[in-house]
Amino acid sequence: MSPATGEPSEPSCVLEVRVTPKARRTDLRLVDDMIRVRVAEAPEDGKATEAARRALAAALGLRRPAVALESGATSRTKRYRVTGLTEDEARFRLAN
């Protein structure tokens, strides 16, 4: 429940993602409990970060606004806030 309104709050979670830019193609995998995203975009002007966000949203079956960068804009390891899923639900969708 949301403390301010008393209404049920929407589930959300934070997923840690390892991004590899300048790959041949975009690919998302769950490897050893780590989410790995390879994107074709170069790591300049946030292009690779945005491509990873779009790939993560697509793999989770969510609209792009449901996935937002929380930290790691210039790092290969990024944290994305996912609205609408718990961590268990997100990992289940990525594994299948």
Residue frames relative to the residue before (quaternion, step in Angstrom):
aa qw qx qy qz dx dy dz
M 1.0000 0.0000 0.0000 0.0000 0.00 0.00 0.00
S 0.4566 -0.6615 0.5257 0.2785 3.48 -1.10 0.74
P 0.4379 -0.7232 0.4580 0.2747 3.62 -0.65 1.04
A 0.6645 0.5242 -0.3138 0.4303 3.60 1.04 -0.66
T 0.8147 0.2648 -0.1191 0.5020 3.59 0.87 -0.91
G 0.4142 -0.7138 0.4704 0.3125 3.59 1.15 -0.45
E 0.5430 0.6007 -0.4025 0.4270 3.58 1.29 0.12
P 0.5898 -0.5564 0.4223 0.4052 3.59 -1.14 0.46
S 0.3374 -0.7452 0.5378 0.2041 3.57 -0.89 0.91
E 0.5410 -0.6160 0.4683 0.3294 3.54 -1.19 0.62
P 0.4930 -0.6576 0.4620 0.3332 3.62 -0.90 0.79
S 0.0560 0.7777 -0.6255 0.0280 3.53 -1.19 0.59
C 0.0648 -0.7807 0.6202 0.0411 3.53 -1.28 0.33
V 0.3381 -0.6913 0.5908 0.2423 3.54 -1.35 0.16
L 0.1238 -0.7957 0.5916 0.0383 3.55 -0.78 1.08
E 0.2991 -0.7294 0.5880 0.1808 3.54 -0.97 0.91
V 0.0673 -0.8149 0.5744 -0.0397 3.55 -0.75 1.13
R 0.2474 -0.7365 0.6121 0.1477 3.56 -1.01 0.86
V 0.1374 -0.8214 0.5528 0.0291 3.59 -0.54 1.20
T 0.1091 -0.7636 0.6346 0.0476 3.54 -0.99 0.94
P 0.2110 -0.8042 0.5442 0.1123 3.59 -0.42 1.18
K 0.8103 0.3140 -0.2294 0.4384 3.54 -1.41 0.19
A 0.3074 0.7299 -0.5380 0.2884 3.55 0.99 0.88
R 0.6521 -0.5102 0.3683 0.4229 3.58 -1.21 0.22
R 0.7942 -0.0377 0.0567 0.6038 3.55 1.06 -0.79
T 0.5725 -0.5775 0.4511 0.3677 3.54 -1.27 0.33
D 0.0848 0.7860 -0.5990 0.1274 3.54 -0.89 1.03
L 0.0911 -0.7856 0.6105 0.0429 3.59 -0.97 0.83
R 0.0532 0.8006 -0.5915 0.0799 3.56 -0.85 1.02
L 0.3135 -0.6849 0.6211 0.2166 3.50 -1.29 0.50
V 0.0497 0.8135 -0.5696 0.1065 3.58 -0.32 1.31
D 0.8404 -0.0937 0.0203 0.5335 3.56 -0.69 1.14
D 0.6947 -0.5020 0.2461 0.4526 3.56 0.93 1.05
M 0.6088 0.4982 -0.3659 0.4972 3.62 1.25 0.34
I 0.3538 -0.7117 0.5654 0.2204 3.56 -0.95 0.88
R 0.0498 -0.8005 0.5970 -0.0168 3.56 -0.71 1.12
V 0.0612 -0.7912 0.6084 -0.0054 3.53 -0.83 1.06
R 0.1277 -0.7511 0.6436 0.0733 3.54 -0.88 1.00
V 0.0428 -0.8030 0.5945 -0.0022 3.55 -0.88 0.96
A 0.5288 -0.6520 0.4510 0.3031 3.56 -1.13 0.66
E 0.5964 0.6057 -0.3569 0.3873 3.59 1.13 -0.58
A 0.4850 -0.6447 0.5143 0.2909 3.53 -1.23 0.59
P 0.5162 -0.6621 0.4485 0.3067 3.59 -1.16 0.56
E 0.4638 0.6530 -0.4745 0.3651 3.57 0.67 1.06
D 0.8505 0.0858 -0.1100 0.5070 3.54 -1.03 0.90
G 0.6593 -0.5514 0.3076 0.4082 3.60 1.07 0.66
K 0.3645 0.7611 -0.4749 0.2499 3.59 1.22 0.20
A 0.6769 0.4774 -0.2984 0.4743 3.60 0.91 -0.86
T 0.6280 0.5349 -0.3307 0.4584 3.58 1.02 -0.77
E 0.6725 0.4838 -0.2895 0.4794 3.58 0.94 -0.88
A 0.6390 0.5145 -0.3289 0.4678 3.60 0.98 -0.76
A 0.6408 0.5105 -0.3211 0.4751 3.59 1.03 -0.75
R 0.6285 0.5295 -0.3301 0.4644 3.60 1.02 -0.79
R 0.6638 0.4964 -0.3032 0.4702 3.59 0.92 -0.89
A 0.6582 0.5100 -0.3075 0.4605 3.60 0.96 -0.87
L 0.6478 0.5125 -0.3148 0.4675 3.58 1.00 -0.82
A 0.6497 0.5108 -0.3185 0.4643 3.60 0.91 -0.87
A 0.6611 0.5065 -0.3060 0.4613 3.59 0.93 -0.89
A 0.6711 0.5010 -0.2988 0.4575 3.59 0.92 -0.90
L 0.6939 0.4529 -0.2673 0.4919 3.58 1.11 -0.65
G 0.4337 -0.7081 0.4552 0.3214 3.58 1.23 -0.24
L 0.5233 0.6246 -0.4035 0.4162 3.56 1.15 0.66
R 0.5473 -0.5597 0.4864 0.3880 3.52 -1.29 0.26
R 0.6535 -0.5596 0.3453 0.3749 3.57 -1.12 0.66
P 0.6580 0.5169 -0.3520 0.4193 3.68 0.86 -0.70
A 0.5873 0.5892 -0.3660 0.4170 3.61 1.23 -0.33
V 0.7117 0.3524 -0.2275 0.5634 3.60 1.28 -0.25
A 0.0414 0.8127 -0.5753 0.0823 3.57 -0.62 1.17
L 0.4951 -0.6419 0.4965 0.3104 3.55 -1.05 0.77
E 0.1991 -0.7869 0.5751 0.1020 3.56 -0.82 1.01
S 0.7817 -0.1551 0.1047 0.5949 3.59 1.01 -0.78
G 0.6988 0.4917 -0.3486 0.3852 3.53 -1.31 0.39
A 0.1786 0.8340 -0.5082 0.1195 3.59 1.13 0.53
T 0.7880 0.2709 -0.1528 0.5313 3.61 0.99 -0.73
S 0.5916 0.5612 -0.3551 0.4571 3.58 1.28 0.16
R 0.5327 -0.6014 0.4716 0.3634 3.59 -1.18 0.37
T 0.6936 0.3797 -0.2615 0.5535 3.58 1.17 -0.52
K 0.0334 -0.8195 0.5694 -0.0551 3.53 -0.57 1.23
R 0.2496 -0.7336 0.6089 0.1697 3.53 -1.26 0.45
Y 0.1046 -0.7966 0.5952 0.0112 3.54 -0.74 1.15
R 0.3119 -0.7110 0.6006 0.1910 3.56 -1.02 0.88
V 0.1288 -0.7866 0.6031 0.0295 3.55 -0.79 1.13
T 0.1589 -0.7922 0.5861 0.0600 3.56 -0.63 1.15
G 0.7340 0.4052 -0.3110 0.4475 3.55 -0.90 0.96
L 0.7702 0.2348 -0.1471 0.5745 3.59 1.27 -0.23
T 0.4075 -0.6361 0.5795 0.3058 3.53 -1.24 0.46
E 0.6701 -0.4898 0.3480 0.4357 3.60 -1.22 0.24
D 0.6392 0.5280 -0.3307 0.4509 3.59 0.98 -0.80
E 0.6567 0.5014 -0.3113 0.4695 3.59 0.95 -0.84
A 0.6493 0.5194 -0.3155 0.4573 3.58 0.96 -0.87
R 0.6832 0.4809 -0.2929 0.4651 3.59 0.83 -0.93
F 0.6114 0.5428 -0.3425 0.4629 3.59 1.08 -0.71
R 0.6718 0.4904 -0.3006 0.4667 3.59 0.92 -0.89
L 0.6689 0.4949 -0.3044 0.4637 3.59 1.00 -0.76
A 0.6599 0.5179 -0.3071 0.4495 3.61 1.07 -0.67
N 0.7455 0.3894 -0.2151 0.4963 3.59 1.15 -0.54
